[in-house]
Amino acid sequence: MAPPNATGVSRALDRTLSESDAESVAEYLLSFDWAMRDPGVAKVIVNGGMPLWLQILSLVPKSTQKGKLLELGSPPFNLTLLVKKFRNFQMTLTGATADDQPRLNQTLVSEAFGESHQFACSCFDLERELFPFPSNEFDVVMWCEVIEHLTENPVFTLREIHRVLKPSGQLILSTPNVARVENILRLWRSLNVFDPYHLGAILRGSRHSREYTLTELQKLLNQCGFDIEIAEDRDLGQQHYVTPIGILERVLEFLGKRAPGAHKDHLFVRAAKTRPFHWSFPADLFDQGHLAWHIAPVDREVIMGRNDMPHTGPGWGVARQGPEGKLMRLAGEVSDGYLVASQECGAVTLEFAGTGKQESTVTVEAWQSQRGQSRLLASETLPLTPKRWSAVELKFRDAAIADEPVHLRILAPTTAMVHRMALEPLPG
């Protein structure tokens, strides 16, 4: 679909818009005015963005019942306006400001269409901060044109998306395709495929940090606990900065568009939350050597092989099945785990078993830092039964404070199998 000719606003107030009429939709978007908006720049953005936004909109489910939709990365609100206009959702908006403001408020007014919208965005770091929303809250999460801006950990963001989605809720994702033919042409000419630096950007992270292939996105989402409903690459008729010159480049473009794999300009994925979340860091996206030192606890309870990756340090074996088919990891002579809870806790429960043929022991220590001082919460030597799981509660001398990691150190002269570790909140 070619970009619409968005030249101005002339529709009457009672004109019914259709999302299939790109020109009228473009006029609708351009009719909105707000402070510091440059009309000339807005026309360029809308002309270029309309095919993309309409394709994203086609993935947003239509429903007669009003649902809840979370949009990650709402400014400059063009897609927000389209979802409000053509779909039936109560929308929650988010953004990220360069000056770390917790809220971003924007008023959009269209005199031509008789509309006024007050948009309020919650602003937070998608890669590092827990989303300020309850679990199982949204029917749809739109994560469009955002993942390419993240700098180091999309898995944390996916964990939070999975948490706030309702069971069977849908994630809609779009992003440029790093394997697009235009990039192949750029490399052919020894040109760089990475974004230039964005000094002076109003919104944090406006530069593309890492783009993806369709295979990478599918693997990442599937391994993290989503079932793929739609995964496709599309050419949207948008302007290319590099076009083929001469016979060799035209042949290269021809072959690139017909080569195995996905080489069109843009990627679109819709996936459903149908399984528990699994912390997965695929080797083609994450350096596995550095990953062993990635410790960023967010959970009160850890099940080995499911959410252990950001909660365990060096000293552990790989996740695999143990007795009774339970997932486990082998603890070595010194193995560290990290848990965190949103409330005070008075104990930690561990489920483990021995690996040998005779009874053995394991020593467990629990530590927590408070005001820069490390304090010992508990230390106890516990019995290990060979090939049989035991759940043991280790009571703390003092309550573990909320929102601060508890460091568990497991000392096992003979290897222990560990299935589960969980902080136990104080009653009441």
C-alpha positions in Angstrom: 0.0 0.0 0.0 1.5 3.4 -1.0 1.7 6.1 1.6 -1.4 8.4 1.6 -1.2 11.9 0.3 -1.7 13.7 3.7 -2.0 17.3 2.7 -4.5 18.8 5.2 -7.8 18.4 7.1 -11.0 19.0 5.2 -13.4 16.3 6.4 -16.8 17.3 7.9 -17.4 16.4 11.5 -20.0 13.8 10.7 -17.8 12.0 8.2 -17.4 8.3 9.3 -13.8 7.1 9.1 -12.8 3.7 7.9 -9.4 2.2 8.8 -9.3 0.9 5.2 -9.3 4.5 3.9 -5.7 5.5 4.5 -6.1 9.0 3.1 -9.0 9.9 5.5 -7.2 8.3 8.4 -4.1 10.4 7.7 -6.2 13.6 7.6 -7.7 12.6 10.9 -4.3 12.2 12.5 -3.0 15.5 11.0 -6.1 17.4 12.3 -4.7 17.1 15.9 -2.7 20.0 17.2 -0.5 20.3 20.3 2.3 22.5 21.6 5.6 22.4 19.7 4.2 20.3 16.9 5.7 21.3 13.5 3.0 20.8 10.8 5.6 20.1 8.1 7.3 17.4 10.2 4.0 15.9 11.2 3.1 15.4 7.5 6.3 13.7 6.8 5.9 11.4 9.8 2.2 10.6 9.0 2.9 10.0 5.3 5.8 7.6 6.2 4.1 6.0 9.2 0.6 5.3 7.9 1.2 1.9 6.3 3.0 0.7 9.4 0.3 1.9 11.8 -2.5 0.4 9.8 -0.7 -2.9 9.6 -0.3 -2.9 13.4 -3.9 -1.9 13.9 -5.0 -4.9 11.8 -3.4 -7.1 14.5 -5.3 -5.5 17.3 -8.4 -7.7 18.0 -11.9 -6.3 17.4 -14.3 -6.9 20.3 -17.8 -5.8 21.3 -16.8 -6.0 24.9 -14.5 -3.3 26.2 -11.1 -4.7 27.0 -7.9 -3.4 28.6 -4.9 -2.5 26.4 -1.4 -1.5 27.5 0.7 0.5 25.0 4.4 0.5 25.7 5.9 3.6 24.1 2.9 5.8 23.3 4.3 9.1 22.2 3.8 10.7 19.7 0.3 9.0 20.1 -0.5 8.4 16.4 -1.1 4.7 17.0 -2.9 5.6 20.3 -5.4 7.7 18.4 -6.1 4.9 15.9 -6.7 2.3 18.5 -9.0 4.6 20.4 -10.9 5.4 17.2 -11.2 1.9 15.7 -11.0 -0.5 18.6 -12.9 -1.0 21.9 -10.2 -0.8 24.6 -9.6 1.1 27.8 -6.0 2.2 27.1 -3.1 2.6 29.5 -0.2 4.6 28.1 3.6 4.6 28.8 6.7 6.5 27.8 10.3 7.3 28.8 11.5 10.9 29.2 15.2 11.9 29.0 14.9 13.8 32.3 13.4 10.9 34.2 10.0 12.5 34.8 7.6 9.8 36.2 4.7 11.2 34.2 4.2 12.6 30.7 0.9 14.4 30.0 -0.2 15.6 26.6 -3.4 17.2 25.3 -4.4 16.6 21.7 -7.2 18.6 20.1 -8.9 18.2 16.7 -11.3 21.0 16.0 -12.1 19.5 12.6 -13.3 16.2 14.1 -14.5 17.7 17.4 -12.2 15.6 19.6 -10.0 16.3 22.6 -7.9 13.8 24.4 -5.9 14.0 27.6 -3.1 11.5 27.4 -1.2 10.6 30.6 1.8 8.3 30.3 3.5 6.4 33.1 7.2 6.7 32.5 9.7 4.0 33.7 12.6 1.9 32.4 11.2 -1.1 30.5 14.4 -3.0 30.9 15.0 -2.5 34.6 11.9 -1.5 36.5 8.9 -3.6 37.4 5.8 -2.3 35.5 3.6 -0.3 37.8 0.5 -2.4 37.0 -1.1 -5.5 38.6 -0.6 -9.0 37.4 -3.2 -10.4 34.9 -4.5 -6.9 34.2 -4.5 -6.5 30.4 -6.1 -8.3 27.4 -3.6 -6.9 25.0 -0.1 -5.4 25.2 1.2 -3.4 22.2 5.0 -3.3 22.1 5.4 -1.7 18.7 8.6 0.0 17.4 10.2 -0.3 20.8 12.2 -3.5 21.2 14.9 -2.2 18.8 15.5 0.7 21.3 16.4 -1.6 24.2 20.0 -1.7 25.1 20.7 -5.0 26.9 17.8 -7.1 28.2 14.5 -7.6 26.4 13.8 -10.7 28.4 13.1 -8.6 31.6 10.6 -6.6 29.5 9.0 -9.8 28.2 8.7 -11.1 31.8 6.8 -8.1 32.8 4.6 -8.2 29.7 3.8 -11.8 30.5 3.0 -10.9 34.1 0.6 -8.1 33.4 -1.2 -10.0 30.5 -4.3 -11.9 31.4 -4.2 -15.7 30.7 -4.5 -16.0 26.8 -3.8 -12.3 26.5 -2.1 -11.1 23.4 1.2 -9.4 22.8 1.5 -7.4 19.5 5.1 -6.6 18.5 6.5 -4.8 15.4 10.1 -3.8 14.6 12.3 -3.2 11.6 13.9 -6.3 10.1 17.7 -6.2 10.4 17.8 -8.7 7.5 15.9 -6.5 5.1 17.2 -6.0 1.5 18.1 -2.4 2.2 20.6 -3.4 4.8 22.1 -6.0 2.4 22.6 -3.2 -0.1 24.2 -1.0 2.5 26.7 -3.6 3.5 27.4 -4.2 -0.2 28.5 -0.6 -0.4 30.5 -0.8 2.8 27.9 1.5 4.5 26.9 1.0 8.2 23.5 -0.5 9.0 23.4 1.0 12.6 21.6 4.1 13.5 23.5 7.4 14.0 23.7 8.8 17.5 20.6 10.8 18.6 22.1 13.7 20.6 19.4 16.1 21.8 16.6 13.6 21.7 13.6 14.5 23.9 12.7 10.9 24.6 15.2 8.5 26.1 16.5 5.7 23.9 15.3 7.0 20.6 18.3 5.4 18.8 18.0 1.8 17.5 20.3 -0.2 19.7 19.7 -3.7 18.2 17.4 -4.9 15.4 16.2 -8.5 15.0 15.5 -11.2 12.5 12.2 -12.9 12.4 13.7 -16.2 13.6 15.3 -14.4 16.6 12.0 -12.9 17.6 10.1 -16.2 17.3 12.7 -18.1 19.3 12.8 -15.5 22.0 9.0 -15.3 22.4 8.5 -19.0 22.2 11.2 -19.9 24.7 9.9 -17.2 27.2 6.4 -18.7 27.4 4.4 -17.2 24.5 2.7 -19.1 21.7 3.1 -17.5 18.3 -0.2 -16.7 16.4 1.2 -14.6 13.6 4.8 -14.0 12.6 5.5 -12.3 9.2 7.7 -9.9 7.3 6.2 -7.2 5.1 7.2 -4.5 2.7 5.1 -1.5 3.5 6.0 0.8 0.5 7.9 3.1 2.8 10.8 5.3 1.6 14.2 3.6 1.4 17.4 5.5 2.1 19.4 3.2 -0.1 18.1 2.1 -3.5 19.8 -0.2 -6.0 22.2 1.4 -8.6 23.4 -0.5 -11.6 23.0 -4.1 -12.7 24.9 -5.8 -9.8 22.8 -4.1 -7.1 19.6 -4.8 -8.9 20.5 -8.5 -9.1 21.4 -8.4 -5.4 18.1 -6.9 -4.6 16.2 -9.4 -6.7 18.0 -12.3 -5.1 17.7 -10.9 -1.6 13.9 -10.7 -1.9 13.7 -14.3 -3.1 16.3 -15.8 -0.8 15.3 -18.2 2.0 14.3 -16.4 5.2 12.6 -13.1 5.9 14.1 -10.2 4.0 11.2 -7.7 3.8 11.4 -4.3 5.6 9.3 -4.9 8.7 8.5 -7.7 11.2 5.1 -8.3 12.8 4.3 -10.8 15.6 1.2 -11.6 17.6 1.7 -14.0 20.4 -0.5 -15.3 23.3 0.3 -15.9 27.0 -0.6 -19.6 27.2 2.3 -21.0 29.4 4.2 -20.0 32.5 7.0 -17.5 31.9 10.4 -19.0 31.4 13.6 -16.9 31.7 15.3 -17.8 28.5 18.4 -16.1 27.0 19.0 -17.6 23.5 22.7 -18.0 22.7 22.3 -16.1 19.4 21.1 -13.1 21.3 23.1 -13.3 24.6 26.7 -14.0 25.2 26.6 -17.1 27.4 29.9 -16.4 29.2 28.8 -13.0 30.5 25.3 -14.4 31.3 26.7 -16.6 34.1 27.3 -13.3 36.0 23.9 -11.8 35.3 22.2 -11.6 38.7 19.0 -9.5 38.8 16.5 -11.0 41.2 12.8 -10.1 40.9 11.0 -13.1 42.2 10.2 -14.4 45.7 10.1 -18.0 44.5 12.5 -19.7 42.1 11.9 -23.0 40.3 15.0 -24.4 38.7 14.8 -24.6 35.0 12.0 -22.0 34.8 13.0 -18.7 36.4 16.4 -19.5 37.9 18.5 -17.6 35.3 18.6 -14.1 36.9 18.5 -15.5 40.4 21.6 -17.8 40.5 25.3 -17.0 40.3 28.2 -19.3 39.4 28.6 -22.7 41.0 25.5 -24.5 39.6 25.0 -27.3 37.1 22.7 -27.0 34.1 19.0 -27.4 34.6 17.6 -30.9 34.0 15.1 -33.4 35.3 15.6 -35.0 38.6 13.6 -37.5 40.7 9.9 -37.6 40.0 10.5 -35.6 36.9 11.0 -32.4 38.8 13.4 -29.8 37.3 16.5 -29.2 39.3 20.1 -27.9 39.2 23.1 -29.4 40.9 24.6 -27.3 43.6 28.4 -27.5 43.8 30.6 -26.9 46.8 29.6 -23.2 46.8 26.4 -22.1 45.0 24.7 -18.8 45.3 21.0 -17.9 44.9 19.2 -14.6 45.2 15.5 -14.0 46.0 13.5 -10.8 46.6 10.0 -10.2 48.0 7.7 -7.2 48.1 7.0 -7.7 51.8 8.9 -8.7 55.0 9.8 -12.4 55.1 10.5 -14.6 58.1 12.0 -17.8 56.5 13.1 -19.4 53.3 11.9 -22.8 52.1 14.2 -25.1 50.0 13.3 -28.3 48.3 16.3 -30.5 47.6 17.6 -34.0 47.5 21.0 -35.8 47.7 22.7 -37.4 44.7 24.6 -40.2 46.4 23.5 -43.5 47.9 24.0 -42.5 51.5 22.6 -39.7 53.7 24.6 -36.5 53.5 24.3 -32.9 54.6 24.1 -29.4 53.1 24.7 -26.1 54.8 22.5 -23.1 53.9 23.3 -19.5 54.8 20.9 -16.6 54.2 22.3 -13.0 54.1 20.8 -9.6 53.4 22.4 -6.1 53.1 20.8 -3.2 54.9 22.2 0.3 54.9 25.4 -1.1 53.4 25.9 -3.7 56.1 25.6 -7.4 55.4 23.7 -9.3 58.2 23.3 -13.1 58.6 19.7 -14.1 58.7 20.2 -17.8 59.2 22.7 -20.6 59.0 21.9 -24.3 59.3 23.2 -27.7 58.3 20.4 -29.8 56.9 20.1 -33.5 56.0 20.0 -34.7 52.4 18.1 -37.9 51.5 19.4 -39.6 48.4 17.1 -39.3 45.4 14.2 -38.1 47.6 12.9 -34.6 47.7 12.6 -32.8 51.1 11.1 -29.4 51.7 12.8 -27.7 54.6 12.0 -24.3 56.1 14.9 -22.2 57.4 13.7 -19.6 59.9 15.4 -16.2 60.0 16.7 -14.7 63.2 15.4 -11.3 62.0 12.8 -10.5 59.4 14.2 -10.0 55.9 13.2 -6.5 54.7 11.0 -6.0 51.7 12.4 -5.2 48.2 16.0 -6.0 49.1 17.6 -9.2 47.8 18.2 -12.1 50.1 21.5 -14.0 49.3 21.4 -17.7 49.8 24.7 -19.6 49.9 24.5 -23.3 49.6 27.6 -25.3 50.8 27.4 -28.9 49.7 30.6 -31.0 50.1 28.7 -33.7 48.2 26.5 -32.4 45.4 22.9 -31.6 46.2 20.0 -31.4 43.8 17.9 -28.2 44.3 14.4 -27.9 42.8 12.9 -24.9 44.6 13.8 -21.9 46.7 11.2 -19.5 48.2 11.0 -16.7 50.7 8.1 -17.1 53.1 6.3 -13.8 54.0 5.5 -13.0 57.6 1.9 -13.9 58.5 -0.6 -11.0 58.4 
